Amino acid sequence: MRKVAITGVGQTKFSGAQEKTQVELFSEAAMDALNESNLKAKDIQALYLGNVLGDFSEGQMQIQSFAVDSIGATNIPTNRYEGACASATIAIREAFLWVASGFYDIVLAGGTETAAKMGTPLATRTFAMGGERGYEQPCGITFPGVFALLAHLYSKKYDIPLGKLREQIAMVSVQSYKYGALNPKAQFYGKYGDITVDKVLSSFMVSSPLTLHDCCPFSDGAAAVVLASEEKAKKLTNKPVYMVGVGQASSGTIASQQEYLPHFRARDVSAKQAYDMAGLKPEDMDICELHDCFSIASLISAESLGLFDYGKAAEAWEKGEADIGGKIPINISGGLKAKGHPIGATGAAQVYEIVEQLRGEAGERQVPDAKTGITDTLGGNAGTICNLILQRGW
């Protein structure tokens, strides 16, 4: 397999309901990625696009075909990927595999979504479709409900009183808002940077023990990534970021995963694939963007990725070990909770942040001398989990 580099990235500002369509948003992000790569649309050989709810939010199928036409890459092959919230990440992984194989030299990948414009009732109902249809949905299981259950399981398994755990996961939210307030691309840029644990705990209860500020928002936005062979990349940029490890795994129903809960076996499998391919270990990571759809999800993910010991992630956030200057800076973009979560685009936005950090271009949020980073994206009730490891190439 050939070495594959990211030569350019682009991301729109994430926000609440936007007037722009999914195609318009993706075109904006894609053109930024192309411009960074010193490429034109005609240079792209294929597009792999993550999108989940376009059929519902805009009544648009085959969004991938309209997206390539919009940027001027007419007639190239293009595929749409749906892996719930992991859609863009699996699209990027697929692009990586095609370039690594030698079939393509330059591929555009990413994702787009306009979930916020759907409104809360419809968005909530369609998000729940990421769970299992036969039993979970009829029982009224939504994602806040799933992660609330996981919080209770975490409390019991690691013998942390629920009241104490609530305070600890509130600190995760405080950290997310702190960094999101500094991120110009974030949905909550300039907002909630001074939020306190008490304010998180006193916001209205969504699904016990998770309050409003423990939950990510509905968001609109897009992000894009250009991947190129090493030979091509050297001609396009003097700051290539290499994809050195990828992993992906799947799961069935929540009930089928009960032996592993509150963690997900699929994440263990996916992360191991990525670490093994890269020849790296968790302690080699300088920065991480993980899937914090709910504050408890941060603890679960960080432990499965090997960044903190099982049952100890809550203490790590308390001690500032997930902050800049800590053991492993996590979600310095603001994460899903503060940056926003346009589900089809989230994985590509995680890559955008890691690339900016490895290039030293993250401004106020810069992690000093970051050389290696990992992304973690979860789709549905861990139906799809995908991990990517990126490394500075100069």
N, C-alpha and C positions, 0 to 999 in steps of 0.2 A: 504493500500500500504506500502511496505517495504521501508526503507531508502536506498538510492543508493549512492555509493561513486565512485569517480574516483581514481584509484590506480596507474595509469601510463599514461604518454603521450609521444608522439614522433612527431617530425616534421623534414622534410628534409629542407635544405636550399632552399628558393624560388629564382628563377632566370629566365632569359630569356631561350631560347630554350635549352633543355638538350638532351643528347643522350640516357639517361635512358628512359625506357617505363613507362607507368602509373603503371603497376604491380610492376616493380622494385622499383619505388619511394615509393609506398605504403608499400611494404615489408620492406623497410628501416625504415620508420616511425613506422610501426607496431611492428617490433622487438625491437625498442627502448622502446615502450610503454610496451611491454611484459616484457622486462628485468627490467624496473622500478618497475613492479608489482610482480617481483619474480615468474613469470609464464612461462610455456612453451606453445607452440602452441596447444598442445593436451588438454590443460586446457580450451580453449575457446569453448563455446557452440554454438555461432552463430556470424556471421559478418554482419554488416549493413554498406554499402559503398556508399558514395556520389560520383557521376561522371556524367558529363553532355555531354561532346563532344567526348568521346572516340571513338564513331562510326566514327566521322569525322577526328580526329587527327591521329588515328592509325588504323582505320578500324576494331575495335575490339568490338564486342558485348559480353555480359556475362562476363565482366571484373571481376565481383565479384567472380565467380567460379575459375578463374585462380589466383586471389589474395589469396584466402584461401589455394589453393594447393601450391602456391609459398612459403608460410610461414610454411607449414607442418601441417595445420589444415584440413586435407583431410576429405571430406564427411560431414562436418557440414553444416547446413542450412545457406544460405547467400543470401541477397537481395541487389539490386542496387537501390538507390534513386536518383531521378532527380527532383529538385526544383529550377532549374537555380542556381544562386549564393548561395542559401540557402541549397543546397543539403546535405552537410555534417552535418549541424545543424539539419535538420529533421531526418537524419540517427541516430544522437546521441540521439535526443528526443525519437525516436522509441526504441532504445536500452534501454534507461532509463525506458520506460513504460514496456518493457518485463521483466526487472530485478525487477522493483517495484512490478509487478504483482505476482512474485514468480515463473514464468514459467522457467526462466533462473537465474543462479547465477552469471555467468561471461560472458560478451559480449564484443566483439571488435567492435568499430565503427570508422568512419573517412571518408576521402575523398582523391581523387587523380585527377590530371588533367595535361595535357600537351598542353595547349592552345597556348603558345608562338611558339612552333614548327610548328604550322599551318601557320604562317605568317600573317601579318596584314590584307590583303584583305579577306582571308577566315575566319579568326577569327572574324573580324567585321561582316561579313555576318551571321555567325552561332550564334554569340552573340545576334544579332537582332532577332533571332528565339525565344528568351525568351519573346518577345513582342507578340502582337496579330496578327495572320496571315491574317485575312480577310480585315482589314482596315489599321492598323497601319503600318505593313511592306510595303504594296504597296505605302503608302504615303512617304516612305523614312525615317521613324522614326527609329533612332538608339538610344542607351542609352545616348550618349553624348547629342543628341538632346532633349531627354526627360528631362534630368536634367538641361539643359540650359533653357528650358521652365519653369521648376519649379523655377529656379533662378529669372526669370522675374516675375513670380507670387508672389514669396516671397518679392521681391522688392516693388511690387505694394501693396500687402496686408498689409505690415508693414511700408509702407511709408518711405522706405530707398532708397535714390537715387541710381541708378544702379552703378554709378561710385564708390560711397562709399561702396556698397555691394561687388563690385569686390575686393576692397582693403581688406575688412574684410575676405572674403573667401580665399584670398591669404595667410592670416595669418594662416588659417587652414592648408594649404599646407606646409608652413614654419615649423609649429609644427610637422607635419607628418615626414618630411624629417629629422628634428632634432633628433627625437627619432629613426627613421629607421636607421640612420647612426650609431647608437649605438647597433643595434640588429644583432648579427652574423647570424641569420637565415633569415634576410631580403634581398630582392632583391637589395636594394640600401644601403646595409651595407657599411659604410665608404665613402658614396657619398652624395653630396648635403646637408651635415649637416650645411653648412654656407650659404645656399641659402637665398636670400632676397625677400621681397615683390615685389620690382622692377623687379627682375629676373623672378618671377612667372608671373607678369603682362605682361612682354615683350616677353615671350615665345609665339610661334605661336598660333593663335586662332583656336580652334577645333570646337566649336559651341558657339557662343556669348551668355553669357560673359565668357565661360569657355575656358581657355588656356591649353596648353599641361600639365603644372605642376598642373593643377586642376584635372587631370584625372589619374586614376590608370593605371598601365601597364598590358600588357598580360604577364602571368607567367606560369611556370611549377613548380610543387611541390606536396607534400602530407603531411598529418598529420593524427594521429591516437590517439585514446583514449580507455582505458580499463575501463569498468564500472563493478562494483561488488556489491552484496548485502552487507549490513552493517556487517553482521556476517563474510562473507568472507574477506571483506576489512580489518577488524581488524587483520587478520592473515597475510595479505600481505604487509601492510605498516604502519608506525607509523605517516604518514602525509596524512591521507585521506582528500580529498576535496569532500564535499557532493554536489550533485545536489538537491537543495531545491525547485526550481520552474522552470516550463517549460511552454511555451505558443506557439501557432501557429495559424495563421489565413491566409485567402486568399482574393484575389481581382480579379476583372475582368479587362476589358479594362481601359485605362487611361480615356476615355470619361465617363465611368460608375462611376469614382471616383471624378468627377469634383466638387462635393459638398464639398469635404474635402481638395482638393489640395490647397497649395503645400505639405500638410501632407497627410499621408495615414491612413485611418480608420483601416486597417488591423493591423497596428503596435499598435494602441491604444488597440485593442482587445487582441492581442497576449501579449503585455506587461502587461496588467491588469491580464491576466490569470497567468502569471509567478509571479507577485508580490503577488497576492492573495494566490496562492499555497504556496509560501514561507512565507507568513505572514509578508512581509516586504514592505517598501515604497521606492520611489526613493532616499530620503535623507539617507537611510541606506546603499546605495552603496558606496564602497570605491574606485572602479575602474570600468571602462567600456571599452569594445571593441565593437565598432559599425561599421556599414557598410558605409564606406566613399569611395564608388566607384568614387565619384566626391566630391570636397570640399563642395559644397552646401549641399550634402547629410548629412554631419556631423551635420549641423545646424538643418536640418529637423528631423533627428533621435534623437538628444539629447533633443529636445523640446518634441517630442512625448513620449519619455521615462520618461519625468518629471524631467529631470536633470537641465533644465533651463526653464524659462518662455517663452511662445510663443513670437516670434519676438525679443528675447533678447540673443539668443545664439551667434550671431555675436559679440555683445559687450563682452560676456563672454570670447570668444577666444582672443579678443583684450586685455582684462585685465589679461590674463594668468590663468583664472579659470579652464581651461581644462588641465593645465600642472600639473606635479608633484608639490605638495605644494599648488595647487589651490583647488577649491571647490570639483571637481570630476575629477581626472586624466582620460583622454580619449585617447585611441589608443596609448598607450605608447610603443606598439610594432612597431609603424610606420604606423599602419593601412594598408588598402588595397593599398593606394597610394605609400607607401614607403616599407612596408614589402613585398608587391606583392599580386596578386589576381588570383591564380590558382582556378578557380571558384568552382570546385567540392570539393576542400579541404579547402576553406576559413573559413567556420564555425568551423571546427575542429582546425584550427590554432588559431582562437580566443579563443577557450577553452584552448589550449596549453598555450597561454600567461597568461590567468587568473590564471590557475593552478600554473604556475611558480611564478607569483606575490604573490599568497596566501601562497605559500611555502616559500617565501622570497628568491627565487633563480633567480631573474631577473637581477642581477649584477648592472651595471651602471644605469639601468632604473628602479630600484626597487622603488616601492611606499611604503613608510614607514608604517608598521603595517597594511597592507591591509588584511581584514578579509572576505569581501563579494564583489563579482563582478558580473556584468551582461554582457552578449553578445547579440548582435543584428545583425541578418543577413537578408538581403533582396534579394529575387529572382525575376529577371525580373523587370517589372514595378509595383512592389509590388504584383505580382501574388502570391507570398509566402513570409511570414515574420515569423521568428521564434526567440524566445528569451529564454535564459537559465540563471538561477541565481545559482551561485556557492558560497559555504561558507566553510571556513576553519573548519576542524573537530577536532582540538586538542587545 
